[in-house]
Every structure is written in C-alpha cells, then in structure tokens.
Amino acid sequence: MVDIRLKDVVVATVLPFTDSGAIDWDSFRRIIAYCATLPDISTVFVNGHAGEGATLSDGERAEVVAFARAETDTAKNVIAGVIAYSTTEAVRQAKDAANSGADGAVLFPLPQFAGGGADSVEAVTAYAKAVLDGAGRPVSIFQYPIASGLGYSADVLAALAQIPGVESIKEGSNSLKAYEDHWRRIKDVAPHVAVLPSNFDWFLAQTAVGADGILSGLASLAPHFLVDLWRAAKAQDLAAMRRAGDVLYPIVRAIYGAPPAMDMHTRIKTCLQHLGIIDSAFPRPPLLPLNPETAAQMIEAADAAGFRRFVDQ
C-alpha cells in the first residue's frame, strides 16, 4: 500500500465548468497553479463536495484525478473523494482513482448510515475495510456534521483510526465540543492518524485545540490565509493565530455565512472568476448560479480581502 502523510494545508479544489456544463480543463489548471504551489500545501483533494464530485460520471472522476496528478508537484499528494451509494460502488470508485494516479481516497459516509447507522462500529468499519482491501490505497475518513445524521460517534472514529491504512480523519463535526472530544479520543488510540479540521466556522478554535493540518475548499480561494493560520498554529503562536483569524473572518462569513450553505462553492467560484483564475462560476445541477446581488457581494468580499495581489505575483 502507498504510504502517504496528510499534514499542513490540504486543498479541496473546486472544479470549474463551462457555461454548458463541461469540465473546463484550462481553468482547472489555473486553479491548481494558484492554490497548490505554496510550500505548506501538502495535498490536492479532488472529487469531493468542493469539486462537485457527486455530479461527475465515473469517466470524469478518473479524468480529474489524472489531470490533477499531472499538474501537481510530485512531492505533493493527490487524493480523491469517494461518494457512493453502496460498498461495491465505493470500492470501484476508489480503484478507479488509484488507477488514475490518486495516492489515497477520502471515504464519504454511505447514505444508508443515516438514521443511526453512523453509530454502528461494525457497519462503518466493514465499509472502510472493504474499500482499503479493494483499492490498495490509504483512506481518509470524511466526518460529516453530527447534526446531519451521518457524523460518526467518538467510538466509531476511534475504531476507524485503528484500522491499518486509515491515514487521517477529515474532522467536520461542526461542533467544537465534538471536535475536541474526537481529537483527544483519536490521539489516545491512534496518535499516528492525522486529524484535519475542516469546519469553516471554527478554523481558529480547532487549530488551538489541536490539529495536524487544515482541510478546506476555502483553500481554493484563500490558500495564503490558511497557510498563515497553519504556520502560526504549528509555532503555537496564539497572537499570530488570532491575527490570521482576523484576516480569515470576513471572507469566511462572506462565503459561508448566509444560507443556503449549498452555494458555498459557487461563491468561491464567483470570486475565482472575478480574479481571472477561472472563466466561469457555473455549477452543475442541482446547484444553481448565484443571483446578481449575491455575486456582487462575493466580488466585493474578494476585493476587500486583497486576493488580487496573490494573482498578480
């Protein structure tokens, strides 16, 4: 099995489309060049929520992995989301990703785990083991918000962390209490497993509790800001962490603050289009383009954040 180590900042890339819905490869190349070249970016994560992975065909998923691998420094990891409706489908997606050049898979919970299944150690660990055995690549566990009904309990996360090949937990519980409980429990039973906070409302607080990196779709737009926070966290410099948090706060609230939350990645795309990094902010259905008022708010937020200086470097 490939040995990888997820750490520092992991970029969950958005995937640009043309206005007709086709993948825009030239724009995707520019995204990778913009957000994945900083020294503290360790990994490019494709085909997740940010990359609208659920809207892609099997062939498109494989193409995205191969393209990202070709465009990303060989010293950095490329990992692929597995968003499936059965264990068999998940194994197939993970195999396809591995064959296309992915170093690992990010394992989303199955919809069947809703309604109490996410608390079943037996069911969830059997799922993870099947994908590990079938694909021969390490996996990162995608922890959903607890309130979604698909977030795993501390017992389940602890059991997952002890499975050989489980390399990291993308911790998205959306509860600071749960985050700290899970951080401590995972580190007690499997200190080698990376815990990567991913809840945008809690970046500063989560890294203050403890973290092995940050995983976020926001890194497609604000990699420099997240790297600054992570560097301060590694140095255990609380004052610098707070300064980085102050810089992040306005753009986080602009992107994630107003409902509907499903528009978050289209908002990121709108900022990237304004900066000239991608040609279109068009999402695939069921997502819809932003209304003009919201799009104008995103452009204003991007300008206020000063992202242009990073594009013009």
C-alpha positions in Angstrom: 0.0 0.0 0.0 1.2 3.5 -0.8 2.4 5.4 2.3 1.2 8.9 2.5 1.1 11.5 5.2 -1.6 14.2 5.1 -0.5 17.3 7.0 -0.3 21.0 6.8 -3.0 22.5 4.4 -5.0 20.2 2.2 -6.7 22.0 -0.7 -10.2 20.7 -1.6 -10.3 22.0 -5.1 -13.4 23.4 -6.7 -13.9 22.1 -10.3 -14.7 24.7 -12.9 -17.2 24.1 -15.7 -18.0 25.9 -18.9 -21.4 27.6 -19.1 -22.6 24.5 -20.9 -21.5 22.2 -18.0 -18.4 20.6 -19.5 -15.2 20.5 -17.3 -13.0 23.5 -18.1 -9.6 22.0 -18.0 -7.7 25.2 -18.7 -9.4 26.9 -15.8 -8.7 23.8 -13.6 -5.0 24.1 -14.5 -5.0 27.7 -13.3 -6.7 26.8 -10.0 -4.1 24.2 -9.3 -1.3 26.6 -10.1 -2.8 29.2 -7.9 -3.7 27.2 -4.8 -1.4 24.2 -4.8 2.1 25.6 -5.1 2.7 27.0 -1.7 5.3 25.0 0.4 2.7 24.4 3.2 0.2 22.9 0.8 0.8 19.2 1.1 -2.1 17.7 -0.8 -4.7 18.3 -3.5 -8.1 16.8 -2.8 -10.4 16.3 -5.9 -13.9 14.9 -6.5 -15.2 16.0 -3.1 -18.0 18.3 -2.3 -16.0 21.3 -3.4 -15.3 19.5 -6.7 -19.0 18.6 -7.1 -17.9 15.0 -7.2 -21.4 13.7 -7.0 -22.3 15.2 -10.3 -19.4 13.6 -12.2 -19.5 10.4 -14.3 -17.1 7.6 -13.5 -15.0 8.6 -16.5 -14.9 12.3 -15.5 -13.8 11.4 -12.0 -10.9 9.4 -13.4 -10.0 12.2 -15.8 -10.0 14.8 -12.9 -7.7 12.6 -10.9 -5.3 12.0 -13.8 -5.3 15.7 -14.7 -4.6 16.8 -11.1 -1.8 14.3 -10.7 -0.2 15.6 -13.9 -0.5 19.2 -12.9 0.6 18.8 -9.2 4.1 18.7 -8.0 5.1 15.0 -7.5 6.2 15.8 -3.9 2.6 16.6 -3.1 -0.3 14.1 -2.7 -3.4 13.8 -4.8 -6.4 12.2 -3.1 -9.9 11.6 -4.4 -13.3 11.7 -2.9 -15.4 8.5 -2.9 -19.1 9.5 -2.9 -21.0 6.3 -3.3 -24.4 4.6 -2.6 -23.0 1.1 -1.9 -19.9 -0.5 -0.7 -19.4 -2.1 -4.2 -19.6 1.3 -5.8 -17.2 2.8 -3.3 -14.6 0.1 -4.0 -15.0 0.7 -7.7 -14.6 4.5 -7.3 -11.5 4.0 -5.1 -9.9 1.5 -7.6 -10.6 3.9 -10.5 -9.0 6.7 -8.6 -5.9 4.6 -7.7 -5.5 3.5 -11.3 -5.7 7.2 -12.4 -2.9 8.2 -10.1 -4.5 9.0 -6.7 -2.4 8.4 -3.7 -5.4 7.9 -1.5 -9.2 8.1 -1.2 -11.4 10.2 1.0 -14.2 8.0 2.1 -17.6 9.7 2.4 -20.3 8.0 4.6 -22.9 5.9 2.8 -26.4 7.4 2.8 -27.5 4.1 4.4 -25.7 5.2 7.6 -28.3 7.8 8.3 -30.9 7.0 11.0 -28.4 5.5 13.4 -26.1 3.6 11.2 -23.3 6.1 11.6 -23.1 4.9 15.2 -22.6 1.2 14.2 -18.9 0.4 14.7 -19.4 -2.9 12.9 -21.1 -1.4 9.7 -18.8 1.5 9.3 -15.5 -0.3 9.9 -16.6 -3.1 7.5 -17.2 -0.4 4.9 -13.8 1.2 5.4 -12.0 -2.2 5.4 -13.7 -3.2 2.1 -12.5 -0.1 0.4 -9.0 -0.4 1.8 -8.8 -4.1 0.7 -10.3 -3.4 -2.7 -8.3 -0.4 -3.7 -5.0 -0.9 -2.0 -4.6 2.8 -1.1 -4.8 4.5 2.2 -8.0 6.3 3.1 -9.0 9.5 4.9 -12.4 9.3 6.7 -14.8 12.1 5.9 -16.5 13.1 9.1 -19.9 14.8 8.4 -21.6 17.3 10.8 -23.1 15.5 13.8 -26.4 17.1 13.1 -26.6 15.6 9.6 -27.2 12.1 11.0 -24.2 10.9 9.1 -21.5 12.1 11.5 -19.7 9.3 13.3 -19.5 9.0 17.1 -16.3 9.1 19.0 -16.4 5.3 19.4 -16.7 4.8 15.6 -14.0 7.3 14.8 -11.7 5.6 17.4 -12.4 2.2 15.8 -11.8 3.6 12.3 -8.5 5.2 13.4 -7.1 1.8 14.5 -7.7 0.2 11.1 -4.3 -0.2 9.2 -4.5 2.1 6.2 -6.7 4.7 7.7 -4.4 7.7 7.5 -6.4 10.6 8.6 -9.8 12.0 9.7 -11.3 15.0 7.9 -13.0 16.3 11.0 -16.2 18.2 10.0 -18.4 17.5 13.1 -19.4 21.2 13.1 -19.3 21.2 16.9 -16.3 22.5 18.8 -17.2 20.2 21.7 -17.3 17.2 19.4 -14.1 18.2 17.7 -12.2 18.3 21.0 -13.7 15.0 22.1 -12.8 13.4 18.9 -9.3 14.9 18.7 -8.5 13.6 22.2 -10.0 10.1 21.6 -8.3 9.6 18.2 -4.9 10.7 19.6 -5.3 8.4 22.6 -5.9 5.3 20.4 -4.0 6.1 17.2 -1.6 9.0 17.6 -0.3 8.4 14.1 -3.6 9.2 12.5 -3.8 12.8 11.3 -6.8 14.9 12.4 -7.6 17.7 9.9 -10.2 20.3 11.0 -12.5 21.4 8.2 -15.3 23.3 9.7 -15.0 26.9 8.4 -16.7 28.4 11.5 -14.0 27.0 13.8 -10.7 27.2 12.0 -9.0 29.2 14.7 -10.6 27.4 17.6 -10.0 23.9 16.1 -6.3 24.6 15.5 -6.0 26.0 19.0 -7.4 22.7 20.5 -5.0 20.7 18.4 -4.7 19.7 14.7 -2.4 18.1 12.2 -3.3 20.4 9.4 -6.4 22.1 7.8 -8.5 20.6 5.0 -10.9 23.1 3.3 -12.4 24.1 0.0 -11.7 27.7 1.0 -8.0 26.9 0.2 -9.1 27.0 -3.5 -9.5 30.8 -2.9 -7.6 31.7 0.2 -4.6 29.3 0.4 -2.3 32.0 1.6 -4.6 32.9 4.5 -5.0 29.3 5.6 -1.2 28.7 5.4 -0.6 31.7 7.6 -3.0 30.3 10.2 -1.4 26.9 10.0 2.1 28.2 10.3 1.1 30.1 13.4 -0.6 27.1 14.8 2.5 24.9 14.3 4.5 27.6 16.1 2.0 27.6 18.9 1.9 31.4 18.5 -1.6 32.4 19.7 -1.2 36.1 18.8 -0.2 35.2 15.2 -3.1 32.7 15.1 -5.5 35.4 16.1 -4.1 37.8 13.5 -4.6 35.1 10.9 -8.1 34.5 12.2 -8.9 38.2 11.9 -7.9 38.1 8.2 -9.9 35.0 7.5 -13.1 36.1 9.4 -14.6 38.4 6.7 -14.1 36.1 3.8 -15.3 33.1 5.8 -18.5 35.0 6.7 -19.0 36.1 3.1 -18.6 32.6 1.6 -20.3 30.6 4.3 -22.4 32.9 6.4 -25.7 33.3 4.5 -28.0 30.5 3.6 -28.2 28.4 1.5 -25.0 26.6 2.5 -25.1 24.6 -0.7 -24.0 27.7 -2.5 -20.6 27.9 -0.7 -18.5 26.5 -3.5 -20.3 28.5 -6.2 -19.5 31.6 -4.1 -15.8 30.6 -4.2 -16.0 30.1 -7.9 -17.5 33.5 -8.3 -14.5 35.0 -6.5 -12.1 33.0 -8.7 -13.9 34.1 -11.8 -13.6 37.7 -10.7 -9.9 37.2 -10.2 -9.5 35.8 -13.7 -8.4 32.4 -12.4 -11.4 30.6 -14.0 -13.6 31.6 -16.9 -17.0 30.7 -15.4 -18.5 30.2 -12.0 -21.2 27.9 -13.4 -22.1 24.9 -11.2 -23.7 21.7 -12.2 -27.3 21.0 -11.2 -28.8 20.7 -8.7 -26.7 23.7 -7.8 -27.7 27.0 -9.4 -25.7 30.1 -10.4 -25.7 32.9 -7.9 -28.2 35.7 -8.2 -26.7 39.0 -9.2 -26.9 40.5 -5.7 -25.1 37.7 -4.1 -22.5 37.5 -6.9 -21.8 41.3 -6.3 -21.3 40.6 -2.6 -18.8 37.9 -3.3 -16.8 40.2 -5.7 -16.8 42.9 -3.0 -15.6 40.5 -0.4 -12.8 39.2 -2.7 -11.6 42.7 -3.4 -11.7 43.6 0.3 -9.6 40.5 1.1 -6.9 41.6 -1.3 -6.7 38.4 -3.3 -5.6 40.2 -6.4 -2.1 40.7 -5.0 -1.6 36.9 -5.0 -2.8 36.5 -8.6 -0.5 39.3 -9.8 2.6 37.8 -8.2 
